[in-house]
Amino acid sequence: MQIGHKRPMLDLNPPVVHEDALSVALVCMPWAVVDMPSLALSTIAPLFEQRGEVEKLDVVYGNIRWLDFLVREVGLKRDHYELIVDAEVFGVGEWVFSSCFRPGTDPRDTSFHDLVSDSEHVDAYAAMFRAAPAFIDELARDLVTSGVDVLGLTTTFDQNIASFALAHRVKELSPRVVTMLGGANCDGVQGTAVHRARTEFDYVIRGEAERSIAPLIARIAGRRKGDESEQDELLRAVPGLCWRSEVDGASVSNPIGPTPVSMNAVPEPVYDHYFRDLGKSPASRLIDVKIPLEASRGCWWGAKHHCTFCGLNGSAMAHRAKPAERVQAEASRAVRRHNVLDLVFSDNILAPDHVVRLTTDMALPAEWDVRLFAEVKSNLNFSQLESLARAGFTQLQPGIESLCTPILRIMRKGVTGWQNVRFLRDCATSRIYPSWNILVGFPGEHDRDYTALIDALPSLHHLLPPAGVFPIKLERFSPYFDDPELGLQILGPSSNLVSAYEGVVDALDDFVYVFESAPAGISPDTHELLREAVANWKANASTSRLVALPAPDNSLVVVDDRSIWPSRETVLRPGLEAEAYRALAKGKTLTALASAMSSLGIAVPEGQLEELLKNWTELGIIFHEDATYVALATGLRW
């Protein structure tokens, strides 16, 4: 969908170009998604452009070039690229580019090949492994030929080894090029480890880079002009910077700034380079582009109660948000400039103020028909979800993770299982697509925690199922990683990554983000029962329906077309039956339900509510957890 026309972006404050100005190239390597610009590089690029020492700034989408290379030179398809983005086999993206450090190695001779040998895509993965060195050489030669002075790379998830390979080859071709690396994979001790192990990088920036770019570029430009004064002391003042001492060549890691970067210091992203590179790609006609938006950083919930398994926001948990007015203005400018109506919020969790403001007075024009995505907390009420839907939010990631309250307490999620069920039901009513998983393997969970849930899952078949059931991964920076007393035993770096990094890096303890841990929690048998129950849910969801329809006489007709249940219509008579079911839309205990009926002036014969709840439970039209009952039929508002 498109609207309007493209407008030229005006530079109201062009930099004053200094003598011997720099040419800077920022590169987004595989395996970044190809259907979105890099938010990191789009946000950092303006900080380079603002520097007078920078005469030329380019952002190069190596991920798009790699996709084109695979199609053109290797005969693969975009689907093969997406398999690695989706991590069909964890670590395969890193392994593919490890071939750049093992010349002539046959992929079948690597230990990682055993991990993909059972995949139907093993030949495609092996072909990528063989092709990677030629691609890196081609890209490196193009960059050097362009006259680049400074090469900047960003790395998140599986972008490490591809970034190492490009910087290494550029340095081989032109040692004068200054190389730097930043991104989530450089946070904390990881950045220090990367700089020590990979000498092709002159600089590594740990944590948020907004405070580091200006002084670092000034120093690089100064050295180029022959200024060698107080080199070490000047670099020592750059927050989060890893650098090499002029005295002995030792790697030095500066402390990360004492306070997180204010959103006032974060420039508006510029996406022009992405659309330029995508426009040159034959794949452009097959890609539905989305624009990333950054409304906040950190996690307001994690700052209060850090979820035990979550390793996000390693050095910057504190939540900071842009004013809603600025978010709306940036979104509007991006839509108008690039004619794209799919917008993705990168926030770990949408700020409560943004949930309100961006759906009311700061909502984008309704006639644009935008499609928005955001991560939210799953205890939103129905009116909030309805407002999000009206404002154009078509997909949410609520971080549900479980439908069992005891496990959610172990996670420190701050919600209950019945609230998560209510959220799924309300999303169905609001026509919002919630993406979610079930996570298992938490220390302290028991099979009995899952028994009632497995029995209850057939009653949920009309709601959107999870993507699957997955054991938690032990992530660096998570409470489980930092605090062994929480019960998850660390066994060392991920075995997949150990295999993927063969020939690239040996000691991975400070290097990687994901670790192996001893099995915990749910037994293999119960895990398999849960997987089978979820698979059955996924198989039947598209043909299942449970909806409450109001009748003229104020009764409710509950239409049940769930695959595992008899097809029927249950009429809830006006008065106690209909009003009690409506009241359960929010979720109530028996005592609270009786109070609600009393406030409506509805007489409740002794034992009548208990009988209704028992009957509705047998019909599978309510969800019961602990003492709380929740209506399951969609179409209810509260």
N, C-alpha and C positions, 0 to 999 in steps of 0.2 A: 504494500500500500504506500502511496506517495501523495504528498501535498505540496503545493507552492513551487517555488523555483529557487535554485541555488543562488546565494548572494556572496560576493567577494568578502573575505574576512579582512577587515581593516586593521592595520597595525598602528595604533595611535601613539605608541611610544617606541619608535625604532631605536635600536641601540646605536651608540656612537662607536664606530669601528676603530679599534686600535691598530697600530702598526704590528705586523707579524701576527695578525688575528688567526684564530684556530678554525679548522674544519672539524666538526663533530658529527659522528654517526652513532645513533642509538639503534640497537638491533634486537628484535624480538625473534627468538629462536624457537624451533620445534621443542616441545609439543604444545605450544599455546593453541587455543581454539582458533580456527580460521574465520569463524562467523562473527567475531567481535574484535575491535581494536584493543591493543594492550592498554589497559587503564594506567598501569605504572608508567609506561613510556609517554603516553599522551599527556600525563600530568606533569612529568619531569621535564619534558621537552621545552615548555615555555620558560623554565628557569635557566636553561642553557641559552635560549634565544635572548633573554634579557641581559645577558652579560656582554659588555662591549668587547671583550676579548674573543668572542665567537662571531666569526664572519659568516660561517655556513653551518646550518644544522639540518640534518636529515634523519628521519626515522625509517628504518628498513625492516620490512616484515619478512624475515627469513623463514618463518613458518609457512607463509603463502608460497614463497619460492620453492621450498622443499616439497610441498604438495604438487606444484607444477612439475618439478623435477621427477617425482615418482611417477606421475602420469605420462610425462613425455619420454623419459629415458628408461624407466623401469617397467612400464606397462601396467602399473597398479592403478587403483581407483581411490577416490576420496574416502570411500568406506574403510579402506585399509588404514588410512591416516586416523580416522575417527576411532578405530579399534584401539589404537594406542592411547589416544586422548582419554578414552573411557576405561583404560587400564584393564583390558581383558585378562592380561597377565601382569601382575604388579611388577614394575621395574623394567618392562620390556623397552620402553622408550629410552631409558638410559643405556641399556645394553646395545641398542641399534647403533648409537654413535660412539660406543667404546671401540668400534672397529677402527676409528681414526687413530687410536693409540696402539693398535695391534696390526700393523701392515701385513697383508697377505694371509691373515688368519682366516681359516674357513669357519663359518658360524657353527658348523656341526662339531667343531673341536673345542667349543667353549662350554663351560659347565652350565651356563644359562640356557643353552639350547635344549637341555633336557627338560626345562620348565615349560617350554613351548612345543615340545615334540608331539604332544597329544592334541594340540590345537589344529583345527582344520586350516588355520591361517599360517602354519609354520613356514611354508614356502615364501609367503609374502614377507614375513618378518626377516627371514634369511636374506631375501633380495634387498631389503632396506639396509641390513647390516653391511652387505657388500657395496651398496651404492653410496653410503654416507661419506666416505673419504673424498670421492669425486665431487660431491655436492659442496662439501666444506671448502675444498680447494677453489672451486669456481666462485663461491661467494667471497672468499677471502681475497682472491685476485681482483674482483670487481671493486671491493672496498679500497684496496691499496691503490688501484689505478685511479680511483676517484680523488686521490690526494688527501685521504682522511688523516687527521693528526691525532684525534682522540676517538677511541672506540669504546662505547658503553653498552653493557649487556645487562639484562634483567633475568633473574632465574626464580621460578616457582615450580614446585612439583618436579616433573621430569625434564627440566630444561638445563640441568647442570652440565652433563657431559657434552651436549651439543654446544653449549657456551664455551666450555673449556677448549673444545676442538677448534672452534672458530678463532678464539683469541690466540691459541697456540700457532695456528697456521699463519695468521696475520703477522705475528711476531717473527716467524721464520722468514716471511717475505719482506717485511719492513720493520726491523727492530726499533726504529725511531717512534713508531706509533705508540701512544700512551693508552693502556688498556685499563678498564675499570669494570667492576661487577657489583650489582646490588640486587635487592629483591628478598622475598621471604626466605629463600634458602640460605641467605647470608645473615640471618638474625642470630644474635647471641654468639655462642661458641662456634657455631657453624661458619660464620664469616671468618673468624680467626683461623679455623682449620683449613678453609679453602685457600686463604692467602698464604699460609705456610706450605701447603702441599702443591699448589699450582702456581709456579713462578711466572707463568705467562701473564699473570695479572699484576700490574703495577699497584693498583689500588682496589680494595674491596670496601664497600660501605655497608656497615651493619646497622640495621634498624631503618627508621625513616630518613630519607635523604634530603629533605627540603632545606635543612640547615647546613648541609655539607657541600652542596654543589658550588655555591658562589666562592667560598674561600679556596676550594680545591682547584677550580678553573683558574682563579687568579694566580695560584701558585704554579700550575702547569704552564700558563702563558709567560709567567716571569722566568721560569727556567729556560723556556724556548728563546727568550731574549738574552740569555746568558746570566741572569740574576741567580747566583748560588748562595746568597746570604741567608744564614740561619735556617737552612732547609729543614732540619729536623724539628726545630722549635715551631716553625710555621705550620708544618703538617700535624704536629702534636695537638694543635688547637682545633682541628677539624673534628666535630663530634662523630663518633662511631667509625672513624676511618682506620683501615688497616693499610700500612705502608712499610717501606723498607728503609732502614736507617742508612744515611750516607756514610756513617762511621764504620759500621761493620756488616752492613747488608742484612741485619736481623729483621725479621718481621715484627712490627709493633702494632698493637691493637689499642686504639683510643677508646675510652669509655663512651658508651652511648649516652646521648644527652640526658640530663637528669629529669627532664619533663617531656612528655609527648608533644609532638608538633601541633600547634593550634591549627584548626581548619582555616583560619584567616590567612595562614602562610601557604596554603595549598592552592595553586593556581587552577583556573578553569581548564579542563582537558582540551587538547586540540587533536582532532581525529583525521585531519586532512591527509596525512601521509598514508594512513591505512586505506582510505578510499582511493587514493592514487594507485597504490600497489594492487589492491583488489581489482581495480578497473583494468589493469594490464593482464590479469590472470584469466585464462580460459575457464576456470572454475567459477568465475563470478556469477554467471547466469544460473548456477545451481545452488548458490549460497543465500540463505535468508539472513540478512545482516541484522545484528542487534547492537545497540549502543549502550556501553556501560556508564553508569552514573555512580558517583560517590557522594552520598549525603552525610556520612559520618564514618568515623574510625573507632576502633576499640569495640568493647561489648559492655553495655550498661548492666546486663544481667551478670556477666562474668566478673565484673568489678565487685559485685556483691557476693556472688556464690559461683565460683569457677566450676563449671561442669567437670567432673572427675576425669573424663576421657578426652577432653578437648585441648588441643595443642595450639590453637590459633592465638594470635596477638602475643607472641612470646615476650617482646620487650615493650609493648605499648597497649596494655589492656584498658587503660582509662578511656572512657567514652567521650568523644568530642563530635559535635554535630554542626553542620552548616545551618544558618537560618533557613527556614522553609522558603522564604522569598528568593534566596539565592539558588536553592535547589530547583525551584520552579523555573527561574530565569535561565539557568544553564540547560535544563531539559528542553525548554522551548527553543533556545538558540540551536541546540543540536538537531532537533526535529526539523526546524526550518532550513538549516544549512545542508543537511544530508538527506532529507526526504525519507527518513526512517522512523517508523512508528513503534518498533519493538525496543523497549528500554529495560535494562537490567540493573537493578541496584546492587552494588557490590558489598553493601554493609553486612557485617556479621549478623546484625539484628537491627531492624528499622526502629528508630527512636520513637518513643511514645508520642512526642510532639509532632513528628512527621506523619505518624498514622492518622492524626487528627487533621493537621493543617494541609497535607498534600491530598487529602480527600474532600476538602471543603473549599475554603477560600483560596487555597493555592493549587487546586486541581488544574490539570491541563484542560484546554477546551474540549468539550464533549464531542464536537464535530470532527476532531482529529482521529477518533477511534483508536487511541493508543492501546498497546498491550504491554503491561508492566509486570515485572517480576521483582520480588523482594523476599528476604528472610525475615520472619516475624516470630514472636513468641506465641505458643499455641493456646494460651488462655484468653485470647481476644474474644470479646463478646459478639453477639450476632450483629448488632448495629454497626460495630466497627468493621466487620467483614462485609456487610452490605455496602458501607461507604467505600471500602476499598474496591469492591466490584464496580460500583458506579463510576469511580475515578479511573477505571481502566486496568486494575490489577487482575489479571487473568490467571496468574500462577503464583503460588506462595510456597516457600520452603519453611515449614513451621518447626523443624527440629523436634518432631514427635518422638522418635527413637524407641518408644515402647508404649504399650497399652496397659502395663502393670504398674500400679502405684509403688509397690515395694522397690522395684528396680529403678523407677524414676527418682525415688528418694536417694538411692545409692548414687545415681548420676548427679544429684543436686539440680535437677531440672526446674524445680519450683512449680510443677504442675502435677496433676493426678492422671491416672489412666482414664477415668471417666470423662475428664475434661478434654483429653485428646480425642476420645470417641466423639464427643460433642462437636469438637472442632471439625472433624471429618464430615460429620452430618451437616453442619452449617455451611461448609464449603460446597457441598453438593447442592444445597438449597440456593446458595448465592452464585452458583455456576463459576466457582473458582477451583482451579486444579491444584491440589496440594501434593507436592513431591516429598516422599518420606521413606525411611527405612526402619526396620526393627533391628536393634543392636542387642547382642547377647554376649555372655562371657565376662560378666562383672563379678569381682570378688564379693562374696556375701549373698549372691542370688542363689535360689534353690529351685529345684524342679517343681516343687509345690506352688511356686509363684506363677508358673506357666500353665498349670493344669486347668484351672478355671478358664483362663484366656483361650486355650486351645479349644475347649468345649464351646466357648462363646463366639468364636470366629465365624461360624456359618451364619449367625444372625447379622453379620456386618457385610455380607457379600454385595449389598447394594451400594456400599461406599467404596471410594477409591482405595485399592489395596496398596501395600508398600511395594517398593521395587524388589525387596527380598529380605532375607534374614541373614545378617552378617555378624561374624565375631568382631569385637572391637579391635582396632589396631592401637598399639602402644605408641603414642606420639610424644616427641620431645616437647617440653614446656607444659605438658598436661600435669595436673595434680598427681595422677598415677605414676608419671615418670619422675616427678620431683620428690614424691613422698612415698617411699617403700612401705611405710606403715599402713597405707591404704590397701595393701594386700596383693598388688600385681607384681609378680617377680620378673625382673628384666633378665633376658637371656642373651642380650647382645643385639647388634644391628640386624635389621631384616636380612634373612638369608638370601632372599631374592636380590637385594641390593648388593650384598657381598659378591654374589656371582656377576651381577651387572657391571660392577666397578673393577673387575679383574683387569689388571694391566693399566688402570687409570689412577687409582688411589688404593693404598693398602690398609691403613688404619682408619676405620670409619666411625669409631665411637663418638667423636665430636663432629662428624661430618654429615650424618644422615638425620632424617626427621622421623623415620619409622623404625621400630624395634620389635624383636621377637619377645614374647612373654610366655610364661608357663600357663597352661590351660587353667581356667578358673570358672566358677559358677556352674551353669547349666551342664547336664550330662550329655554325652553324644546321642543317647537314645531320645531324650526329650528334645534336643536340638533338631533332630531329624523329624520328629512328630510335628514340631512347630513349622519347619520348612515345608512339610507336606501339606499342612493346613493352610499356609499362606499360598502355596502353589495352587491349591484348590480354589482359594479365594480369587486369585488372579485369573484363573480359567473361567470363572463364572460371573465375574463382576459386570461384564458388558451386557449380560442378559438378565441381570437381577434388578428388581425395583421394589422399594418399600416407601410409599408416599402417603401422607395424610392430606385428604381433600376435604375442605369445609363444605357442608351441605346447607341448603337454605334454612333449615330448621335449627341451625347452630350445632348440629351434630358433626362428628368427624367420621369420614370413611377412610379406613386404612387399607390401601390396596397393596397386596403382597404378591409379588411375582419373583421372589428370590428362588433360585434354582433348586436349593436343597429343601425348601419348605413347600407345603401344598399351596397351590395358587388359590387365593381367597380374598374376600373383602370382609373386613371386620368393622361393623358399625358401632361407634361409640356414641351412646345416646346423649342428648342435650342434658346439661346439668353436671352431675358428679363425674360421669365417665369422661365426657369430652373435655371438661375443664381440668380434671386431674391430669389427663394426658397432655393437654396444652401446658400445664404447669411444669410437667417433667421435661419440657424442652430445655429449660435451664439446668436441670439436674437438682434433685432434692432428696433428702432423707424422708422417711415416713413421717416423722414429727413435723418437719417443715412443710410437707405436702398437706398434712391435716390443718396446719395453721393457715396455709394459703386458701384452702377451701373455706375455712371459717371466715376469713377476711372477705370472701366473695358472697358470704351469707348462705352457703350451701351446707345443708345438714348432712352429716356423715354418720350413718348407723354404725354401731360398734362392729368392728371387724370387717367393714365393707372395703376400706382402702387396702387392708392386707389381702383380701380376696382378689381385688382387682390387680394388685401388683403380682400376685402369684400367677393369675391367669395370663397376664401380659408377658410375664417371664417365660411361661410355657409356650406362648405363641411366638416368642422371640422378637417382640416389638419394643422391648425396653432392654437396656443394658444395665446390669446390676454389679456394682463393685463395692465391697465392704457394706456400708449402710446407705449408699447413694444409688438412686435410680435415675436413668436418663432415657428419654424417649428416643427411639431410633429412626422413626419415619422422617423422611425429608419433607420439606414444605412448611415446617413450623417456624414461627418467628417469636422471639422473646426479647 
